[in-house]
Amino acid sequence: MSISGKKITIVGGGIGGLTAALALQARGAKVTILEQAPAITEVGAGIQVSPNGFAVMQALGLGDAFRAIAVRGQAVELRDYRASNLVARLDLGLLPEDQPYFFIHRADLVDLLAEAARAAGVRLRLLQHVETVRPGVVPEIQMTNGAVMKADLAIGADGLHSYVRKALNGTIAPFFTRQVAWRATIPNDLNHPAVARVHMAPKRHMVSYPLRGGELINLVMVQERMQWADEGWMHEDDPANLREAFADFSGEAAKMLARVDKVGLWGLFRHPVAPKWIGENVAILGDAAHPTLPFMAQGAVMAMEDAWVLADALAKADDMTVGLESYQSRRVERATKVIETASGNAWKYHLSFPPIRMGAHLGLRAVSKLAPKRLLQQFDWIYRHDVTKDN
């Protein structure tokens, strides 16, 4: 089926929506993005883009532009919270040259994608508040002001609280994981190298890596606790609360925590993978389909993969229904496996019973020294998978 000339409306102008718009527009579709914000922008902080995400950027023709605004990662280091002593190191230099790993400011990536989308002819409509989407032969997008928009295909890239997901699946309540996370950026006057460092402590961990040519350090701190926090990391918290929760951290970690002057806090909730990603001429992608916890750094990358596969499946199918079914069948198993891996990953950083913690760290040190490739190869199924070469 040729999607050339098809009118496709995407709800949500984040990374997933913009990537989908570019991939669909390149195949001849006429794409419109509806974004509720007053500008296509992203106030977030850092994200990690592993080789499987960079493959999508390359396929969109944005590889060089992406490299110019990202920091290429050299390693992932696991460190103890006391004095930041090294436990293990995953050498990202062992990845093939054409499969690099990057750190990038989320706002910089959104700006790059939005600029490319405008140049490609994608229509970006701002201040568009969607109330619901009705699947059908001609799907309808109901706006909060009463207006109704129609398209040949409606796509929900509208995140955790997706209206399009709700239209396909009803309301499915998430559950609080009894973990919260803080997010901040600080000036990189500590000479943080191009490395992602995970500082591990009982029931807590902290991740740091550089952004914007090394000018900033991105920080994410996670704590297990009973006290509830709202979902959505735009809630501001007092930096003193963060420092109190991580008061026993020392060395480099303590220096970074001392520099935080503004911090966001959000509760970590586990959402089930949506049972239905597609309806009659309607689809969802990214967090709208499969929200993930931030323990494998794959949330944005999974949205990018979804976007590419959706466009590819539609272009190769005989009709819209077959294309949408192909999209879900090609994506659901992989996305579910990544999400389950992320959900099960936090405890590895949070070991608290001293003998188990000591034994685990000794084992990691041994593997890191004696078989460094083995540590990295466990993630080959994620990093070295290239959706742009799938049939």
N, C-alpha and C positions, 0 to 999 in steps of 0.2 A: 504494500500500500504506500503510495506517495502521500506524505503529509504536506507537500507543497501547497500553499494557499490555505491550509486549514487554520481557522481562528482558534488559538489556544490562549486561555487566560490562566495565569498563575497567581494564586493568593499567597503573598509573602515575598518580600524582596531581600531576603538574607542570602547566605552562601548557597544553599540548596536551590532556592528559587531562581537566582541569577544564573547559576550553572545550567539548570534545566533550560532557561530561556535561551542561552547561547547555543546549547546543543540542538534545540528544536529549530531555532531561527536559521542555523547553518544548514538544516535540512529542508528549508523552504517554507516553514510555517510562519504565520503572522502572529507574533507573540505579544501579549500585553501582561504586564505585572501590576497587580494591585497591592499597594503597600500602605498600611495605616499611618505610618510615621510621616512627618512633614518633609523628610528628606531620606534618600537612600543612603543610609550610613549605618554605622555600627559603633556603639560606644564601648564595646567589650574590651578585652585585653588580649592576651596571647593565645594562640592555638598551635598545635603541632600538626604538620602535614607530612605524613609518611609517604614512601614511594608510590603506594597505590593511589594516593590522592594527587600526587604530582603528575602521574600518568594522565589523569584527566585534564590537568592544566596544559600539558604538552599537546594532547589531542585537540584541544580548543585553540591551539596556536598562541598560548599565553605563557609558554615555558620560560622564555627569556625575560619577559616582563616580570614574571613571578620571582625568578632568581634575583632580580635587581632590587627587590624590596624585602626579601626574606633573609634570614640568617641560616646558613647551612649547618646542621648539627653534626658535631664530631663524635659524640658519645652520649650514652645514658649512664649515669653513675648512681649507684645505691650507696648511701652514706648513713652512718649512725648519727643520731641527734646529739650525742655527747661529743663535742669537739669536731663534729663533721668528719669523723674518720671514715675512709673509704672501705666499703664492704665488697662491692663488685662493680665491674665496668663492662658495659656493652659497647663495643667499638663500632660505631656506625660507619667508619671507614672501610669495614669489611663488606659493606653492601656494594653491589656492582656500581660502577661509575654512572650508569644511566638510571640508577634507582636511588637518588639522593633523598635525604631526610631534612626537613626544614622546620624552623620556628618563625612564626609571622604574627604580626598584630592583626587581630580580626578585622579592625577597621580598614587597614591597608588592603587586605584581600577583598573586602566588599567594595572598596573604591575601585580597585582594578577590574573586578567583574562588572560593576555598574558602568564604568566607562566603556568597556568592550561591548556591553549590551546595547548601550545607546548608539555606538558606532555601527553596530550591526543592524540597527533599525528596530530594536525592541522598544515598545512603548512603555514608559514607566509612569504610572499614575499614582500620585501621592495623596495622603489624607483620605484613603478609601477604607471605610470600616465595613467589613463583611459581617453579616448576621448569620447566614446559613447558605448552604449549597444544596441544590436539588438535582440529583442525577436524572438523566432522561435522554431521549433521542437528541434533544437540544438542552443540555444542562443549563440551569439557571443559578445565578449568583445573586442572592438577595442582600442588599445593602441596608445598613441601619437607618438610613434616611428614606427608605421605601423604594428606592430605585432598584430595578432588576436588570442585570446584565446577562447576555447569552453568548455562548461560544460553542465550537465543535467539541472542545475538550476543556474541562476545568481541572486544574491541578492544585492540590493543597500542599504548600511548602510553608505553612503557617505555624510551625513549631509545636512546643509542648502542649499548648492549650488550643489545638487546631479545631477550627469550626468544621473543616472538611472531614477530618477524622471522625468527629462527632456525628456528622450526617451519615457516614458509612457504617459506624459501629455503635452509635449511642454513647452514653457516658460510662466510662470504665475508670473507677477511682484508683489512683496510685496509692502506694503505702510508703510511709516514712521509714527510711532505712536506719534511723537513729544515728545518722551522720550529718554533719553540717560542713560547709566549706566557706572559706573566705578567699577573696580574690583581690589582688592589688598589683600595682606596678610601682617601681622605685627607680631612681637614677642609678645607672651602673657605674658608680664610682668605686666599686669593690673589685673591678677587673674580672667580673664573672666571665669565664670562657664560653665558647659555643657548645655548651654541654647542658643537657637536662639533668639536674641533680635531684634525687629523691632522698630527703632526710627522714629516716624511719625512726619511729618512737612507739612505745606502748600506746595503742589506741589512737595514734595520730600519725600524720606524715605531712611533709611540706615539699612542694615541687618548685624548682626555680630554673629559669633559662632566659637567655638574652633576646631582645627584640630590637628592631630598627637600627641595624648596623652596630649593635652592641651598646646603644645609648641607654636602653632601659633594661630592667630585669622584671620578668613576669613571675608573680608568686601565686601559688594556690596552696592553701593550708586546709587539711581535712581533720576533723575530730569526731570520734564516736561519743555520743552523749544522748541523754534522754530528753533534754530540753528541746522543744519544737522550734523550728524556724521555717518561715514561709518559703515556698518554692519560687525560684526566679531570683537571680543573683544581683538584681539592681537594688536590693534593699541595703541601705548603708548601715554600717555598724561603727561603734567606737573602737579605734585601734587599740585602746587599753584592754578591751575584752579579748582581742586576739593575743596580745602579748601575755595576758594572764594565763590563757589556755596553753601557751607554749613557753611558759616561763623557765622551764628546765632545759630548754635548748641552749646550746653553747656554740662557740666557734663561729664559723662563717654564718650559720643559720641565725644565730642570735643577732649578729650585726645587721642582717637583712631585715629581720623583724623590727629592729629598733628604728629603721628608716621609714617604716610605713606611716603615712599621715592621713591616708584616706583608704577605706576598705569596704568592699561589698560582702554581704553574708547571704547565703542561701541554704535551705534545707535540701538534702538529697533524697529524692523520692524514686522508687522503682515503678515504672510504668510497664504494663505488659505490651508485647509486640501486638500491633493491631491485627485482629483476625482477618479483616478485609482491607486491603490496600486499594482496591478498585471497586467501582460501581459502573453504572451505565454512563460511559463517557466522562468518568471522573476518576482521579487517582490521587494518592498522597505519597509523599516522600520525606526522607530525613526524619527529624524528630516527630513530625506529624504521624509517621508510620511506626517508628521504633526508637523512642527516646532511650538514651544510654547514659549510664553513670560515667563520670570522668576519670576512669581508672585504666583506660587503654589509649586515651588520646585519639579516639576514632569517631567522635560525634560528627564533626564537620566533614571528615573524609567520607564517612558512610553516606552522607547527603550528596556529596559530589559523585560518588559511585552510582547512587540511585538515579541521579539526574541524567548521567550519561546512558545508563542502561535503558531508562524509560524512552529516551529519544531514539536510541538504536532499535529497541524492540518495536516501536511504532513504525519506524521507517521500513523495517523488514517484513512486517506482517501483511496479510491480505486485507484485513480490515481492522477497525479500531478495537473491537472486542478482543480479537486474537492478539493484537499488540499489547493490550493492557494485561491480558492473562499471562503472556510471555514475560512481561516485566515483573510481575509478582513472583512467578515461578523461578525466575533467574535470580531474584534478590532475597527472598525470604529466608532461605536456609543460611546463607552467609551472614546476613545482618543479625539473625537470631544468635548464631554462634559467637559473633563478635560481642554482642550485648551480654550474653551469658558469661563470656570470658571476663569482660569488664566488671560485671557484678560480683564475680568471685575473686577478684584480684586484690581488693583493699586489704583483706585480712593478712596477706603476705607482708604488707608494710607495717601492720599494726600489732605484730606479735608481742604479747605482754608477759607470758609465763617465762621467767628467766632461763631455765634449762632449754626450753624449746626455741626461744629467741636466739640464745647463744649457739645452739646446734645448727639452726638454719643459716645464721650468718657465717659460721665456719664452713658450711657446705658451699655457700655462694662464693666465698673467697677462693675455695679450692677450685671450683669449676671455672671461675673467672681467670685464674692463673694458668690452669692446666689445659683447659679446653675453651678458650674464649669464643670460638665460633659457635660452640654448642648453645651458649646463652642466647645469642642472636638468632640462630636458626630455628628456635622454638616459635618465632614469630613469622617465619617465612610464609606461612599460609595467609597471613594478613598482608604483610608488606610487599611481597613479591607477586601478588595477584594483580593482574592488569585487566580491568573490565573493558578497556578500549580494544583489546585483542580477543575478547570472547566472541564466540559464534552465536 
